[in-house]
Amino acid sequence: MRTEKGYWLLKTEPSEWSWDDQAGNGGLSKWDGVKNKQAQKYMKCMRLGDLYFFYHSGTKFRRVVGMVEVVR
């Protein structure tokens, strides 16, 4: 069993799911629209308390825009 905290990078295009969308409902969101098989595999490895960097891709200003903790 893993004891250390995991860190992840989750990339999303702001037109599909933005930081404002994520933060808009208190930061609680179910990520169920992920189509990429490799990304789905990594998401299954996430554990409670892990942190991920919320990265906007597909724009002129690609960057990390926030951090989120896995709670479920």
PQR file of N, CA, C, O and H, with PARSE charges and radii, in Angstrom:
ATOM      1  N   MET A   1       0.846  -1.189   0.000 -0.4000 1.5000
ATOM      2  CA  MET A   1       0.000   0.000   0.000 -0.0000 2.0000
ATOM      3  C   MET A   1       0.884   1.242   0.000  0.5500 1.7000
ATOM      4  O   MET A   1       1.861   1.332   0.743 -0.5500 1.4000
ATOM      5  N   ARG A   2       0.529   2.166  -0.823 -0.4000 1.5000
ATOM      6  CA  ARG A   2       1.298   3.403  -0.960 -0.0000 2.0000
ATOM      7  C   ARG A   2       1.032   4.319   0.228  0.5500 1.7000
ATOM      8  O   ARG A   2      -0.117   4.510   0.627 -0.5500 1.4000
ATOM      9  H   ARG A   2      -0.265   2.093  -1.427  0.4000 1.0000
ATOM     10  N   THR A   3       2.096   4.884   0.791 -0.4000 1.5000
ATOM     11  CA  THR A   3       1.931   5.777   1.945 -0.0000 2.0000
ATOM     12  C   THR A   3       2.233   7.229   1.611  0.5500 1.7000
ATOM     13  O   THR A   3       1.745   8.133   2.288 -0.5500 1.4000
ATOM     14  H   THR A   3       3.029   4.729   0.468  0.4000 1.0000
ATOM     15  N   GLU A   4       3.030   7.461   0.579 -0.4000 1.5000
ATOM     16  CA  GLU A   4       3.355   8.844   0.237 -0.0000 2.0000
ATOM     17  C   GLU A   4       2.273   9.442  -0.667  0.5500 1.7000
ATOM     18  O   GLU A   4       1.529   8.727  -1.339 -0.5500 1.4000
ATOM     19  H   GLU A   4       3.426   6.726   0.029  0.4000 1.0000
ATOM     20  N   LYS A   5       2.213  10.746  -0.658 -0.4000 1.5000
ATOM     21  CA  LYS A   5       1.233  11.474  -1.472 -0.0000 2.0000
ATOM     22  C   LYS A   5       1.667  11.428  -2.938  0.5500 1.7000
ATOM     23  O   LYS A   5       2.849  11.572  -3.249 -0.5500 1.4000
ATOM     24  H   LYS A   5       2.817  11.327  -0.112  0.4000 1.0000
ATOM     25  N   GLY A   6       0.708  11.228  -3.825 -0.4000 1.5000
ATOM     26  CA  GLY A   6       0.985  11.235  -5.249 -0.0000 2.0000
ATOM     27  C   GLY A   6       0.712  12.611  -5.836  0.5500 1.7000
ATOM     28  O   GLY A   6      -0.115  13.369  -5.330 -0.5500 1.4000
ATOM     29  H   GLY A   6      -0.253  11.111  -3.572  0.4000 1.0000
ATOM     30  N   TYR A   7       1.421  12.915  -6.906 -0.4000 1.5000
ATOM     31  CA  TYR A   7       1.241  14.185  -7.614 -0.0000 2.0000
ATOM     32  C   TYR A   7       0.993  13.875  -9.079  0.5500 1.7000
ATOM     33  O   TYR A   7       1.690  13.055  -9.677 -0.5500 1.4000
ATOM     34  H   TYR A   7       2.093  12.299  -7.317  0.4000 1.0000
ATOM     35  N   TRP A   8       0.004  14.530  -9.651 -0.4000 1.5000
ATOM     36  CA  TRP A   8      -0.438  14.246 -11.006 -0.0000 2.0000
ATOM     37  C   TRP A   8      -0.590  15.541 -11.795  0.5500 1.7000
ATOM     38  O   TRP A   8      -0.769  16.617 -11.225 -0.5500 1.4000
ATOM     39  H   TRP A   8      -0.563  15.197  -9.166  0.4000 1.0000
ATOM     40  N   LEU A   9      -0.516  15.415 -13.099 -0.4000 1.5000
ATOM     41  CA  LEU A   9      -0.793  16.533 -14.000 -0.0000 2.0000
ATOM     42  C   LEU A   9      -2.032  16.157 -14.804  0.5500 1.7000
ATOM     43  O   LEU A   9      -2.020  15.174 -15.546 -0.5500 1.4000
ATOM     44  H   LEU A   9      -0.370  14.541 -13.562  0.4000 1.0000
ATOM     45  N   LEU A  10      -3.094  16.934 -14.659 -0.4000 1.5000
ATOM     46  CA  LEU A  10      -4.308  16.719 -15.441 -0.0000 2.0000
ATOM     47  C   LEU A  10      -4.464  17.864 -16.422  0.5500 1.7000
ATOM     48  O   LEU A  10      -4.598  19.027 -16.040 -0.5500 1.4000
ATOM     49  H   LEU A  10      -3.104  17.732 -14.057  0.4000 1.0000
ATOM     50  N   LYS A  11      -4.444  17.505 -17.695 -0.4000 1.5000
ATOM     51  CA  LYS A  11      -4.545  18.509 -18.747 -0.0000 2.0000
ATOM     52  C   LYS A  11      -5.968  18.556 -19.274  0.5500 1.7000
ATOM     53  O   LYS A  11      -6.616  17.528 -19.467 -0.5500 1.4000
ATOM     54  H   LYS A  11      -4.336  16.560 -18.006  0.4000 1.0000
ATOM     55  N   THR A  12      -6.433  19.767 -19.498 -0.4000 1.5000
ATOM     56  CA  THR A  12      -7.759  19.939 -20.078 -0.0000 2.0000
ATOM     57  C   THR A  12      -7.773  21.208 -20.918  0.5500 1.7000
ATOM     58  O   THR A  12      -7.081  22.180 -20.615 -0.5500 1.4000
ATOM     59  H   THR A  12      -5.906  20.602 -19.340  0.4000 1.0000
ATOM     60  N   GLU A  13      -8.556  21.181 -21.955 -0.4000 1.5000
ATOM     61  CA  GLU A  13      -8.733  22.392 -22.750 -0.0000 2.0000
ATOM     62  C   GLU A  13      -9.809  23.237 -22.085  0.5500 1.7000
ATOM     63  O   GLU A  13     -10.877  22.726 -21.748 -0.5500 1.4000
ATOM     64  H   GLU A  13      -9.118  20.391 -22.201  0.4000 1.0000
ATOM     65  N   PRO A  14      -9.539  24.521 -21.895 -0.5600 1.5000
ATOM     66  CA  PRO A  14     -10.507  25.386 -21.212  0.2800 2.0000
ATOM     67  C   PRO A  14     -11.889  25.391 -21.870  0.5500 1.7000
ATOM     68  O   PRO A  14     -12.895  25.599 -21.192 -0.5500 1.4000
ATOM     69  N   SER A  15     -11.943  25.165 -23.173 -0.4000 1.5000
ATOM     70  CA  SER A  15     -13.243  25.136 -23.852 -0.0000 2.0000
ATOM     71  C   SER A  15     -14.046  23.883 -23.483  0.5500 1.7000
ATOM     72  O   SER A  15     -15.269  23.870 -23.618 -0.5500 1.4000
ATOM     73  H   SER A  15     -11.125  24.996 -23.723  0.4000 1.0000
ATOM     74  N   GLU A  16     -13.363  22.830 -23.017 -0.4000 1.5000
ATOM     75  CA  GLU A  16     -14.031  21.593 -22.597 -0.0000 2.0000
ATOM     76  C   GLU A  16     -14.326  21.584 -21.103  0.5500 1.7000
ATOM     77  O   GLU A  16     -15.443  21.277 -20.688 -0.5500 1.4000
ATOM     78  H   GLU A  16     -12.369  22.840 -22.907  0.4000 1.0000
ATOM     79  N   TRP A  17     -13.318  21.922 -20.292 -0.4000 1.5000
ATOM     80  CA  TRP A  17     -13.473  21.975 -18.827 -0.0000 2.0000
ATOM     81  C   TRP A  17     -12.405  22.916 -18.300  0.5500 1.7000
ATOM     82  O   TRP A  17     -11.219  22.588 -18.317 -0.5500 1.4000
ATOM     83  H   TRP A  17     -12.410  22.171 -20.629  0.4000 1.0000
ATOM     84  N   SER A  18     -12.816  24.065 -17.841 -0.4000 1.5000
ATOM     85  CA  SER A  18     -11.866  25.099 -17.412 -0.0000 2.0000
ATOM     86  C   SER A  18     -11.687  25.085 -15.897  0.5500 1.7000
ATOM     87  O   SER A  18     -12.419  24.410 -15.172 -0.5500 1.4000
ATOM     88  H   SER A  18     -13.779  24.332 -17.828  0.4000 1.0000
ATOM     89  N   TRP A  19     -10.710  25.835 -15.446 -0.4000 1.5000
ATOM     90  CA  TRP A  19     -10.502  26.002 -14.006 -0.0000 2.0000
ATOM     91  C   TRP A  19     -11.742  26.625 -13.369  0.5500 1.7000
ATOM     92  O   TRP A  19     -12.121  26.261 -12.256 -0.5500 1.4000
ATOM     93  H   TRP A  19     -10.115  26.383 -16.035  0.4000 1.0000
ATOM     94  N   ASP A  20     -12.370  27.557 -14.070 -0.4000 1.5000
ATOM     95  CA  ASP A  20     -13.601  28.172 -13.557 -0.0000 2.0000
ATOM     96  C   ASP A  20     -14.706  27.121 -13.389  0.5500 1.7000
ATOM     97  O   ASP A  20     -15.464  27.166 -12.420 -0.5500 1.4000
ATOM     98  H   ASP A  20     -12.062  27.853 -14.975  0.4000 1.0000
ATOM     99  N   ASP A  21     -14.795  26.176 -14.333 -0.4000 1.5000
ATOM    100  CA  ASP A  21     -15.768  25.084 -14.210 -0.0000 2.0000
ATOM    101  C   ASP A  21     -15.453  24.240 -12.975  0.5500 1.7000
ATOM    102  O   ASP A  21     -16.345  23.888 -12.205 -0.5500 1.4000
ATOM    103  H   ASP A  21     -14.179  26.140 -15.120  0.4000 1.0000
ATOM    104  N   GLN A  22     -14.178  23.926 -12.803 -0.4000 1.5000
ATOM    105  CA  GLN A  22     -13.752  23.090 -11.676 -0.0000 2.0000
ATOM    106  C   GLN A  22     -14.039  23.768 -10.343  0.5500 1.7000
ATOM    107  O   GLN A  22     -14.560  23.139  -9.421 -0.5500 1.4000
ATOM    108  H   GLN A  22     -13.453  24.212 -13.429  0.4000 1.0000
ATOM    109  N   ALA A  23     -13.705  25.036 -10.241 -0.4000 1.5000
ATOM    110  CA  ALA A  23     -13.850  25.768  -8.983 -0.0000 2.0000
ATOM    111  C   ALA A  23     -15.290  26.222  -8.744  0.5500 1.7000
ATOM    112  O   ALA A  23     -15.657  26.545  -7.614 -0.5500 1.4000
ATOM    113  H   ALA A  23     -13.282  25.547 -10.989  0.4000 1.0000
ATOM    114  N   GLY A  24     -16.101  26.247  -9.791 -0.4000 1.5000
ATOM    115  CA  GLY A  24     -17.445  26.799  -9.703 -0.0000 2.0000
ATOM    116  C   GLY A  24     -18.385  26.089  -8.757  0.5500 1.7000
ATOM    117  O   GLY A  24     -19.320  26.704  -8.243 -0.5500 1.4000
ATOM    118  H   GLY A  24     -15.802  25.984 -10.709  0.4000 1.0000
ATOM    119  N   ASN A  25     -18.164  24.822  -8.517 -0.4000 1.5000
ATOM    120  CA  ASN A  25     -19.060  24.086  -7.614 -0.0000 2.0000
ATOM    121  C   ASN A  25     -18.306  23.637  -6.366  0.5500 1.7000
ATOM    122  O   ASN A  25     -18.481  22.517  -5.885 -0.5500 1.4000
ATOM    123  H   ASN A  25     -17.405  24.323  -8.935  0.4000 1.0000
ATOM    124  N   GLY A  26     -17.479  24.515  -5.862 -0.4000 1.5000
ATOM    125  CA  GLY A  26     -16.716  24.198  -4.657 -0.0000 2.0000
ATOM    126  C   GLY A  26     -15.544  23.282  -4.918  0.5500 1.7000
ATOM    127  O   GLY A  26     -14.953  22.744  -3.983 -0.5500 1.4000
ATOM    128  H   GLY A  26     -17.337  25.425  -6.253  0.4000 1.0000
ATOM    129  N   GLY A  27     -15.203  23.100  -6.181 -0.4000 1.5000
ATOM    130  CA  GLY A  27     -14.072  22.254  -6.537 -0.0000 2.0000
ATOM    131  C   GLY A  27     -14.401  20.775  -6.612  0.5500 1.7000
ATOM    132  O   GLY A  27     -13.533  19.966  -6.939 -0.5500 1.4000
ATOM    133  H   GLY A  27     -15.684  23.538  -6.941  0.4000 1.0000
ATOM    134  N   LEU A  28     -15.644  20.406  -6.314 -0.4000 1.5000
ATOM    135  CA  LEU A  28     -16.030  18.996  -6.373 -0.0000 2.0000
ATOM    136  C   LEU A  28     -16.588  18.684  -7.751  0.5500 1.7000
ATOM    137  O   LEU A  28     -17.635  19.203  -8.139 -0.5500 1.4000
ATOM    138  H   LEU A  28     -16.349  21.064  -6.048  0.4000 1.0000
ATOM    139  N   SER A  29     -15.887  17.837  -8.482 -0.4000 1.5000
ATOM    140  CA  SER A  29     -16.308  17.492  -9.830 -0.0000 2.0000
ATOM    141  C   SER A  29     -15.974  16.041 -10.113  0.5500 1.7000
ATOM    142  O   SER A  29     -14.941  15.532  -9.677 -0.5500 1.4000
ATOM    143  H   SER A  29     -15.037  17.416  -8.167  0.4000 1.0000
ATOM    144  N   LYS A  30     -16.847  15.388 -10.836 -0.4000 1.5000
ATOM    145  CA  LYS A  30     -16.610  14.015 -11.259 -0.0000 2.0000
ATOM    146  C   LYS A  30     -16.024  14.052 -12.668  0.5500 1.7000
ATOM    147  O   LYS A  30     -16.642  14.574 -13.596 -0.5500 1.4000
ATOM    148  H   LYS A  30     -17.686  15.802 -11.190  0.4000 1.0000
ATOM    149  N   TRP A  31     -14.851  13.504 -12.810 -0.4000 1.5000
ATOM    150  CA  TRP A  31     -14.196  13.474 -14.117 -0.0000 2.0000
ATOM    151  C   TRP A  31     -14.574  12.172 -14.806  0.5500 1.7000
ATOM    152  O   TRP A  31     -13.881  11.165 -14.656 -0.5500 1.4000
ATOM    153  H   TRP A  31     -14.350  13.081 -12.056  0.4000 1.0000
ATOM    154  N   ASP A  32     -15.660  12.185 -15.555 -0.4000 1.5000
ATOM    155  CA  ASP A  32     -16.116  10.960 -16.197 -0.0000 2.0000
ATOM    156  C   ASP A  32     -16.139  11.048 -17.719  0.5500 1.7000
ATOM    157  O   ASP A  32     -16.564  10.100 -18.381 -0.5500 1.4000
ATOM    158  H   ASP A  32     -16.222  13.002 -15.677  0.4000 1.0000
ATOM    159  N   GLY A  33     -15.696  12.153 -18.279 -0.4000 1.5000
ATOM    160  CA  GLY A  33     -15.694  12.305 -19.727 -0.0000 2.0000
ATOM    161  C   GLY A  33     -14.333  12.074 -20.360  0.5500 1.7000
ATOM    162  O   GLY A  33     -14.114  12.460 -21.508 -0.5500 1.4000
ATOM    163  H   GLY A  33     -15.351  12.922 -17.741  0.4000 1.0000
ATOM    164  N   VAL A  34     -13.413  11.449 -19.631 -0.4000 1.5000
ATOM    165  CA  VAL A  34     -12.058  11.228 -20.135 -0.0000 2.0000
ATOM    166  C   VAL A  34     -12.091  10.081 -21.139  0.5500 1.7000
ATOM    167  O   VAL A  34     -12.501   8.970 -20.804 -0.5500 1.4000
ATOM    168  H   VAL A  34     -13.590  11.136 -18.698  0.4000 1.0000
ATOM    169  N   LYS A  35     -11.656  10.354 -22.378 -0.4000 1.5000
ATOM    170  CA  LYS A  35     -11.710   9.356 -23.442 -0.0000 2.0000
ATOM    171  C   LYS A  35     -10.375   8.653 -23.664  0.5500 1.7000
ATOM    172  O   LYS A  35     -10.347   7.510 -24.121 -0.5500 1.4000
ATOM    173  H   LYS A  35     -11.322  11.257 -22.650  0.4000 1.0000
ATOM    174  N   ASN A  36      -9.281   9.318 -23.350 -0.4000 1.5000
ATOM    175  CA  ASN A  36      -7.954   8.763 -23.578 -0.0000 2.0000
ATOM    176  C   ASN A  36      -7.714   7.586 -22.629  0.5500 1.7000
ATOM    177  O   ASN A  36      -7.804   7.738 -21.410 -0.5500 1.4000
ATOM    178  H   ASN A  36      -9.304  10.246 -22.979  0.4000 1.0000
ATOM    179  N   LYS A  37      -7.408   6.409 -23.193 -0.4000 1.5000
ATOM    180  CA  LYS A  37      -7.245   5.186 -22.396 -0.0000 2.0000
ATOM    181  C   LYS A  37      -6.089   5.295 -21.405  0.5500 1.7000
ATOM    182  O   LYS A  37      -6.204   4.826 -20.272 -0.5500 1.4000
ATOM    183  H   LYS A  37      -7.334   6.285 -24.183  0.4000 1.0000
ATOM    184  N   GLN A  38      -4.987   5.900 -21.809 -0.4000 1.5000
ATOM    185  CA  GLN A  38      -3.844   6.050 -20.907 -0.0000 2.0000
ATOM    186  C   GLN A  38      -4.209   6.955 -19.731  0.5500 1.7000
ATOM    187  O   GLN A  38      -3.845   6.674 -18.589 -0.5500 1.4000
ATOM    188  H   GLN A  38      -4.894   6.281 -22.729  0.4000 1.0000
ATOM    189  N   ALA A  39      -4.926   8.035 -20.012 -0.4000 1.5000
ATOM    190  CA  ALA A  39      -5.356   8.946 -18.945 -0.0000 2.0000
ATOM    191  C   ALA A  39      -6.314   8.236 -17.989  0.5500 1.7000
ATOM    192  O   ALA A  39      -6.238   8.436 -16.777 -0.5500 1.4000
ATOM    193  H   ALA A  39      -5.222   8.263 -20.939  0.4000 1.0000
ATOM    194  N   GLN A  40      -7.214   7.406 -18.526 -0.4000 1.5000
ATOM    195  CA  GLN A  40      -8.129   6.642 -17.673 -0.0000 2.0000
ATOM    196  C   GLN A  40      -7.357   5.708 -16.747  0.5500 1.7000
ATOM    197  O   GLN A  40      -7.699   5.556 -15.574 -0.5500 1.4000
ATOM    198  H   GLN A  40      -7.276   7.244 -19.511  0.4000 1.0000
ATOM    199  N   LYS A  41      -6.315   5.089 -17.287 -0.4000 1.5000
ATOM    200  CA  LYS A  41      -5.482   4.180 -16.492 -0.0000 2.0000
ATOM    201  C   LYS A  41      -4.826   4.933 -15.339  0.5500 1.7000
ATOM    202  O   LYS A  41      -4.826   4.458 -14.204 -0.5500 1.4000
ATOM    203  H   LYS A  41      -6.037   5.213 -18.239  0.4000 1.0000
ATOM    204  N   TYR A  42      -4.271   6.096 -15.628 -0.4000 1.5000
ATOM    205  CA  TYR A  42      -3.616   6.883 -14.580 -0.0000 2.0000
ATOM    206  C   TYR A  42      -4.621   7.353 -13.528  0.5500 1.7000
ATOM    207  O   TYR A  42      -4.316   7.368 -12.336 -0.5500 1.4000
ATOM    208  H   TYR A  42      -4.271   6.482 -16.551  0.4000 1.0000
ATOM    209  N   MET A  43      -5.801   7.729 -13.967 -0.4000 1.5000
ATOM    210  CA  MET A  43      -6.806   8.201 -13.009 -0.0000 2.0000
ATOM    211  C   MET A  43      -7.219   7.092 -12.038  0.5500 1.7000
ATOM    212  O   MET A  43      -7.556   7.369 -10.887 -0.5500 1.4000
ATOM    213  H   MET A  43      -6.049   7.717 -14.936  0.4000 1.0000
ATOM    214  N   LYS A  44      -7.193   5.853 -12.493 -0.4000 1.5000
ATOM    215  CA  LYS A  44      -7.508   4.732 -11.603 -0.0000 2.0000
ATOM    216  C   LYS A  44      -6.427   4.536 -10.543  0.5500 1.7000
ATOM    217  O   LYS A  44      -6.677   3.919  -9.507 -0.5500 1.4000
ATOM    218  H   LYS A  44      -6.919   5.628 -13.428  0.4000 1.0000
ATOM    219  N   CYS A  45      -5.235   5.056 -10.797 -0.4000 1.5000
ATOM    220  CA  CYS A  45      -4.127   4.942  -9.839 -0.0000 2.0000
ATOM    221  C   CYS A  45      -4.173   6.031  -8.773  0.5500 1.7000
ATOM    222  O   CYS A  45      -3.463   5.939  -7.772 -0.5500 1.4000
ATOM    223  H   CYS A  45      -5.032   5.556 -11.638  0.4000 1.0000
ATOM    224  N   MET A  46      -4.986   7.049  -8.967 -0.4000 1.5000
ATOM    225  CA  MET A  46      -5.067   8.146  -7.998 -0.0000 2.0000
ATOM    226  C   MET A  46      -5.689   7.655  -6.701  0.5500 1.7000
ATOM    227  O   MET A  46      -6.588   6.814  -6.699 -0.5500 1.4000
ATOM    228  H   MET A  46      -5.563   7.124  -9.780  0.4000 1.0000
ATOM    229  N   ARG A  47      -5.190   8.199  -5.598 -0.4000 1.5000
ATOM    230  CA  ARG A  47      -5.675   7.822  -4.273 -0.0000 2.0000
ATOM    231  C   ARG A  47      -6.114   9.056  -3.499  0.5500 1.7000
ATOM    232  O   ARG A  47      -5.708  10.174  -3.818 -0.5500 1.4000
ATOM    233  H   ARG A  47      -4.459   8.882  -5.599  0.4000 1.0000
ATOM    234  N   LEU A  48      -6.940   8.852  -2.487 -0.4000 1.5000
ATOM    235  CA  LEU A  48      -7.369   9.955  -1.621 -0.0000 2.0000
ATOM    236  C   LEU A  48      -6.161  10.714  -1.098  0.5500 1.7000
ATOM    237  O   LEU A  48      -5.177  10.117  -0.661 -0.5500 1.4000
ATOM    238  H   LEU A  48      -7.269   7.945  -2.228  0.4000 1.0000
ATOM    239  N   GLY A  49      -6.249  12.027  -1.148 -0.4000 1.5000
ATOM    240  CA  GLY A  49      -5.173  12.874  -0.648 -0.0000 2.0000
ATOM    241  C   GLY A  49      -4.137  13.238  -1.688  0.5500 1.7000
ATOM    242  O   GLY A  49      -3.347  14.157  -1.470 -0.5500 1.4000
ATOM    243  H   GLY A  49      -7.049  12.512  -1.503  0.4000 1.0000
ATOM    244  N   ASP A  50      -4.117  12.533  -2.833 -0.4000 1.5000
ATOM    245  CA  ASP A  50      -3.190  12.902  -3.900 -0.0000 2.0000
ATOM    246  C   ASP A  50      -3.523  14.305  -4.391  0.5500 1.7000
ATOM    247  O   ASP A  50      -4.669  14.749  -4.314 -0.5500 1.4000
ATOM    248  H   ASP A  50      -4.758  11.787  -3.010  0.4000 1.0000
ATOM    249  N   LEU A  51      -2.524  14.980  -4.885 -0.4000 1.5000
ATOM    250  CA  LEU A  51      -2.716  16.321  -5.444 -0.0000 2.0000
ATOM    251  C   LEU A  51      -2.489  16.271  -6.939  0.5500 1.7000
ATOM    252  O   LEU A  51      -1.649  15.516  -7.429 -0.5500 1.4000
ATOM    253  H   LEU A  51      -1.594  14.619  -4.947  0.4000 1.0000
ATOM    254  N   TYR A  52      -3.246  17.083  -7.657 -0.4000 1.5000
ATOM    255  CA  TYR A  52      -2.949  17.208  -9.080 -0.0000 2.0000
ATOM    256  C   TYR A  52      -2.909  18.664  -9.495  0.5500 1.7000
ATOM    257  O   TYR A  52      -3.620  19.522  -8.971 -0.5500 1.4000
ATOM    258  H   TYR A  52      -3.928  17.697  -7.259  0.4000 1.0000
ATOM    259  N   PHE A  53      -2.042  18.893 -10.460 -0.4000 1.5000
ATOM    260  CA  PHE A  53      -1.892  20.208 -11.064 -0.0000 2.0000
ATOM    261  C   PHE A  53      -2.891  20.290 -12.208  0.5500 1.7000
ATOM    262  O   PHE A  53      -2.899  19.434 -13.092 -0.5500 1.4000
ATOM    263  H   PHE A  53      -1.464  18.196 -10.885  0.4000 1.0000
ATOM    264  N   PHE A  54      -3.715  21.297 -12.192 -0.4000 1.5000
ATOM    265  CA  PHE A  54      -4.757  21.512 -13.195 -0.0000 2.0000
ATOM    266  C   PHE A  54      -4.146  22.363 -14.304  0.5500 1.7000
ATOM    267  O   PHE A  54      -3.866  23.545 -14.101 -0.5500 1.4000
ATOM    268  H   PHE A  54      -3.708  21.992 -11.474  0.4000 1.0000
ATOM    269  N   TYR A  55      -3.938  21.764 -15.475 -0.4000 1.5000
ATOM    270  CA  TYR A  55      -3.185  22.383 -16.566 -0.0000 2.0000
ATOM    271  C   TYR A  55      -4.104  22.692 -17.741  0.5500 1.7000
ATOM    272  O   TYR A  55      -4.805  21.810 -18.238 -0.5500 1.4000
ATOM    273  H   TYR A  55      -4.165  20.804 -15.640  0.4000 1.0000
ATOM    274  N   HIS A  56      -4.099  23.942 -18.182 -0.4000 1.5000
ATOM    275  CA  HIS A  56      -4.848  24.316 -19.381 -0.0000 2.0000
ATOM    276  C   HIS A  56      -3.969  24.082 -20.604  0.5500 1.7000
ATOM    277  O   HIS A  56      -2.890  24.662 -20.725 -0.5500 1.4000
ATOM    278  H   HIS A  56      -3.529  24.659 -17.779  0.4000 1.0000
ATOM    279  N   SER A  57      -4.436  23.234 -21.503 -0.4000 1.5000
ATOM    280  CA  SER A  57      -3.733  22.978 -22.757 -0.0000 2.0000
ATOM    281  C   SER A  57      -4.582  23.504 -23.908  0.5500 1.7000
ATOM    282  O   SER A  57      -5.711  23.952 -23.707 -0.5500 1.4000
ATOM    283  H   SER A  57      -5.313  22.763 -21.405  0.4000 1.0000
ATOM    284  N   GLY A  58      -4.036  23.445 -25.098 -0.4000 1.5000
ATOM    285  CA  GLY A  58      -4.805  23.823 -26.270 -0.0000 2.0000
ATOM    286  C   GLY A  58      -5.094  25.303 -26.406  0.5500 1.7000
ATOM    287  O   GLY A  58      -5.980  25.692 -27.167 -0.5500 1.4000
ATOM    288  H   GLY A  58      -3.119  23.080 -25.262  0.4000 1.0000
ATOM    289  N   THR A  59      -4.365  26.131 -25.687 -0.4000 1.5000
ATOM    290  CA  THR A  59      -4.541  27.576 -25.790 -0.0000 2.0000
ATOM    291  C   THR A  59      -3.184  28.226 -26.006  0.5500 1.7000
ATOM    292  O   THR A  59      -2.146  27.575 -25.901 -0.5500 1.4000
ATOM    293  H   THR A  59      -3.645  25.815 -25.069  0.4000 1.0000
ATOM    294  N   LYS A  60      -3.205  29.487 -26.301 -0.4000 1.5000
ATOM    295  CA  LYS A  60      -1.958  30.235 -26.462 -0.0000 2.0000
ATOM    296  C   LYS A  60      -1.179  30.274 -25.149  0.5500 1.7000
ATOM    297  O   LYS A  60       0.051  30.252 -25.151 -0.5500 1.4000
ATOM    298  H   LYS A  60      -4.049  30.017 -26.386  0.4000 1.0000
ATOM    299  N   PHE A  61      -1.896  30.331 -24.033 -0.4000 1.5000
ATOM    300  CA  PHE A  61      -1.271  30.440 -22.719 -0.0000 2.0000
ATOM    301  C   PHE A  61      -1.396  29.114 -21.969  0.5500 1.7000
ATOM    302  O   PHE A  61      -2.218  28.976 -21.063 -0.5500 1.4000
ATOM    303  H   PHE A  61      -2.896  30.349 -24.031  0.4000 1.0000
ATOM    304  N   ARG A  62      -0.572  28.147 -22.358 -0.4000 1.5000
ATOM    305  CA  ARG A  62      -0.572  26.841 -21.686 -0.0000 2.0000
ATOM    306  C   ARG A  62       0.123  26.986 -20.343  0.5500 1.7000
ATOM    307  O   ARG A  62       1.251  27.470 -20.256 -0.5500 1.4000
ATOM    308  H   ARG A  62       0.095  28.259 -23.094  0.4000 1.0000
ATOM    309  N   ARG A  63      -0.585  26.552 -19.281 -0.4000 1.5000
ATOM    310  CA  ARG A  63       0.014  26.706 -17.950 -0.0000 2.0000
ATOM    311  C   ARG A  63      -0.815  25.976 -16.894  0.5500 1.7000
ATOM    312  O   ARG A  63      -1.970  25.617 -17.119 -0.5500 1.4000
ATOM    313  H   ARG A  63      -1.502  26.159 -19.351  0.4000 1.0000
ATOM    314  N   VAL A  64      -0.191  25.770 -15.742 -0.4000 1.5000
ATOM    315  CA  VAL A  64      -0.897  25.259 -14.572 -0.0000 2.0000
ATOM    316  C   VAL A  64      -1.708  26.413 -14.007  0.5500 1.7000
ATOM    317  O   VAL A  64      -1.173  27.495 -13.766 -0.5500 1.4000
ATOM    318  H   VAL A  64       0.747  26.062 -15.559  0.4000 1.0000
ATOM    319  N   VAL A  65      -2.992  26.185 -13.795 -0.4000 1.5000
ATOM    320  CA  VAL A  65      -3.868  27.254 -13.302 -0.0000 2.0000
ATOM    321  C   VAL A  65      -4.385  26.988 -11.893  0.5500 1.7000
ATOM    322  O   VAL A  65      -5.041  27.848 -11.305 -0.5500 1.4000
ATOM    323  H   VAL A  65      -3.427  25.306 -13.991  0.4000 1.0000
ATOM    324  N   GLY A  66      -4.100  25.810 -11.345 -0.4000 1.5000
ATOM    325  CA  GLY A  66      -4.546  25.519  -9.991 -0.0000 2.0000
ATOM    326  C   GLY A  66      -4.109  24.142  -9.536  0.5500 1.7000
ATOM    327  O   GLY A  66      -3.559  23.358 -10.309 -0.5500 1.4000
ATOM    328  H   GLY A  66      -3.567  25.111 -11.822  0.4000 1.0000
ATOM    329  N   MET A  67      -4.364  23.862  -8.268 -0.4000 1.5000
ATOM    330  CA  MET A  67      -4.093  22.545  -7.693 -0.0000 2.0000
ATOM    331  C   MET A  67      -5.361  22.036  -7.019  0.5500 1.7000
ATOM    332  O   MET A  67      -6.129  22.805  -6.441 -0.5500 1.4000
ATOM    333  H   MET A  67      -4.811  24.499  -7.640  0.4000 1.0000
ATOM    334  N   VAL A  68      -5.563  20.726  -7.105 -0.4000 1.5000
ATOM    335  CA  VAL A  68      -6.760  20.111  -6.554 -0.0000 2.0000
ATOM    336  C   VAL A  68      -6.355  18.835  -5.816  0.5500 1.7000
ATOM    337  O   VAL A  68      -5.401  18.159  -6.201 -0.5500 1.4000
ATOM    338  H   VAL A  68      -4.939  20.101  -7.574  0.4000 1.0000
ATOM    339  N   GLU A  69      -7.091  18.518  -4.756 -0.4000 1.5000
ATOM    340  CA  GLU A  69      -6.851  17.291  -3.998 -0.0000 2.0000
ATOM    341  C   GLU A  69      -7.912  16.255  -4.350  0.5500 1.7000
ATOM    342  O   GLU A  69      -9.092  16.583  -4.478 -0.5500 1.4000
ATOM    343  H   GLU A  69      -7.866  19.068  -4.443  0.4000 1.0000
ATOM    344  N   VAL A  70      -7.489  15.013  -4.503 -0.4000 1.5000
ATOM    345  CA  VAL A  70      -8.419  13.915  -4.752 -0.0000 2.0000
ATOM    346  C   VAL A  70      -9.148  13.609  -3.445  0.5500 1.7000
ATOM    347  O   VAL A  70      -8.515  13.305  -2.434 -0.5500 1.4000
ATOM    348  H   VAL A  70      -6.531  14.746  -4.398  0.4000 1.0000
ATOM    349  N   VAL A  71     -10.477  13.689  -3.469 -0.4000 1.5000
ATOM    350  CA  VAL A  71     -11.260  13.468  -2.250 -0.0000 2.0000
ATOM    351  C   VAL A  71     -12.198  12.261  -2.347  0.5500 1.7000
ATOM    352  O   VAL A  71     -12.760  11.849  -1.332 -0.5500 1.4000
ATOM    353  H   VAL A  71     -10.991  13.936  -4.290  0.4000 1.0000
ATOM    354  N   ARG A  72     -12.378  11.694  -3.516 -0.4000 1.5000
ATOM    355  CA  ARG A  72     -13.231  10.503  -3.682 -0.0000 2.0000
ATOM    356  C   ARG A  72     -12.643   9.599  -4.728  0.5500 1.7000
ATOM    357  O   ARG A  72     -13.205   8.544  -5.019 -0.5500 1.4000
ATOM    358  H   ARG A  72     -11.921  12.029  -4.340  0.4000 1.0000
TER
END
